[in-house]
Amino acid sequence: MITLVISLHRLIFYSRNEEKFTSESMKAFVRGVLESCSKHDREGGLTGALLFNEKYFVQVMEGAPTTLSAKLWELATDKRHSTMVIMGAGAVCRRAFLSWSVGYAGRSTELDGLYMRYSPRPMLDPTVMTADSALGLMEDFMRAEVGQFVRHADARSQL
């Protein structure tokens, strides 16, 4: 008898933001990402978080390795971003994100302090961060009262 073992993996990557957001287009973008992520959460067991600003997207995805790989190939063709860089990937014993969250990494005194905890610069700049620091920032950003994170379960009420 052959037993198939599918382990849980995490993939952390960033890319350059090619979008030029207005207030309305940003709301539509977040809504669309959350709807797409919600679908993948149900169908493929993917969870994670996306943090973005005017320059970068930083994303953590968690799920089966084959599902993560397929999603990464799909995202590579998305024209909203370019220059995708994998920061880290590997097996994990538990998820950091139980659903999907999307956040705008704006600037404020409180957020700048949070960025400085994980980066040498007071802004979201994944080019100077490790995979662990990007994950820590996203986890703390999600918990912070000053952040602008929207979880897929309450996306419609917050937009």
C-alpha positions in Angstrom: 0.0 0.0 0.0 1.3 3.4 -1.0 0.6 6.3 1.4 0.6 9.8 -0.1 1.9 12.4 2.3 1.3 16.0 1.3 3.1 18.4 3.6 2.3 22.0 4.4 4.6 24.5 2.8 5.0 28.3 2.9 6.2 30.5 0.0 7.3 34.1 0.6 8.0 36.4 -2.3 7.9 40.0 -3.5 7.5 41.8 -6.8 7.4 45.3 -8.2 4.0 46.9 -8.2 3.1 48.1 -11.7 -0.3 49.4 -10.7 -1.0 53.1 -10.4 -3.7 53.1 -7.7 -6.4 55.7 -7.1 -8.6 55.4 -4.0 -11.3 53.6 -6.0 -9.0 51.4 -8.0 -7.2 50.3 -4.8 -10.6 49.3 -3.2 -11.5 47.3 -6.4 -8.0 45.7 -6.4 -8.3 44.6 -2.7 -11.9 43.3 -3.3 -10.8 41.3 -6.4 -7.8 39.8 -4.6 -9.9 38.8 -1.6 -12.5 37.2 -3.9 -9.9 35.3 -5.8 -8.1 34.2 -2.6 -11.3 33.1 -1.0 -11.9 30.9 -4.0 -8.4 29.4 -3.8 -8.8 28.9 0.0 -11.9 26.8 -0.5 -10.7 24.9 -3.6 -7.0 24.3 -3.0 -6.3 24.9 0.6 -4.3 28.0 0.1 -4.1 30.7 2.8 -1.8 33.7 3.2 -1.4 37.4 3.1 -0.6 40.2 0.7 1.0 43.4 1.8 1.5 46.2 -0.8 2.5 49.8 -1.3 3.1 52.0 -4.3 6.4 50.1 -5.1 6.1 46.5 -3.9 3.8 43.5 -3.3 4.9 41.1 -0.6 3.0 37.9 -0.4 3.0 34.8 1.8 1.1 31.7 0.6 0.6 28.5 2.5 -0.6 25.1 1.3 0.4 22.0 -0.6 3.6 22.4 -2.6 2.0 21.5 -5.9 -0.8 24.0 -5.3 1.7 26.7 -4.4 3.7 26.0 -7.5 0.7 26.2 -9.8 -0.4 29.5 -8.2 3.1 31.0 -8.5 3.2 30.2 -12.2 -0.2 31.8 -12.6 0.9 34.9 -10.7 4.0 35.2 -12.8 1.8 36.1 -15.8 -0.1 38.8 -13.9 0.7 42.2 -15.5 0.0 44.1 -12.3 3.5 43.2 -11.1 7.0 42.4 -12.3 10.4 41.2 -11.2 9.1 38.4 -8.9 11.7 37.4 -6.3 11.3 34.3 -4.0 12.5 35.2 -0.5 11.9 31.8 1.1 10.1 28.5 0.6 9.8 25.3 2.5 7.9 23.0 4.7 6.3 24.3 7.9 4.5 22.6 10.8 1.6 25.0 11.0 0.0 27.9 9.1 0.7 31.5 10.1 -2.5 32.6 8.3 -5.8 30.7 8.6 -7.5 32.6 5.8 -6.5 35.4 3.4 -5.6 39.0 4.3 -4.7 42.0 2.2 -3.1 45.1 3.5 -1.9 48.5 2.3 1.5 49.4 3.8 1.0 53.1 4.2 3.1 55.5 6.2 2.4 56.8 9.7 4.5 57.2 12.8 3.1 53.9 14.2 3.6 52.0 10.9 7.1 53.4 10.4 8.0 52.1 13.8 6.7 48.6 12.8 8.7 48.7 9.6 11.8 49.6 11.5 11.3 46.5 13.7 11.9 44.3 10.6 13.8 46.4 8.2 16.6 49.0 8.1 14.2 51.5 6.5 10.9 53.0 7.9 8.8 51.7 5.0 7.8 48.5 3.2 10.9 47.6 1.2 11.3 43.8 0.8 14.6 44.2 -1.1 16.3 44.7 2.3 14.4 42.1 4.3 14.8 38.4 4.9 11.9 35.9 4.5 11.6 35.7 8.3 11.4 39.5 8.7 8.8 39.8 5.9 6.7 37.1 7.6 7.1 38.7 11.0 6.1 42.1 9.6 3.0 40.7 7.9 1.9 38.9 11.1 2.4 42.0 13.2 0.8 44.3 10.6 -2.2 42.0 10.6 -2.5 42.3 14.4 -1.7 46.1 14.6 -4.5 48.5 15.3 -2.8 51.0 13.0 -2.7 48.8 10.0 -5.1 48.7 7.0 -5.5 44.9 6.7 -8.7 43.4 5.3 -9.5 39.7 5.9 -11.5 37.8 3.3 -14.3 37.0 5.7 -15.1 40.7 6.3 -14.0 42.2 3.1 -17.3 43.6 2.0 -18.0 45.3 5.3 -14.6 47.1 5.3 -14.5 48.4 1.7 
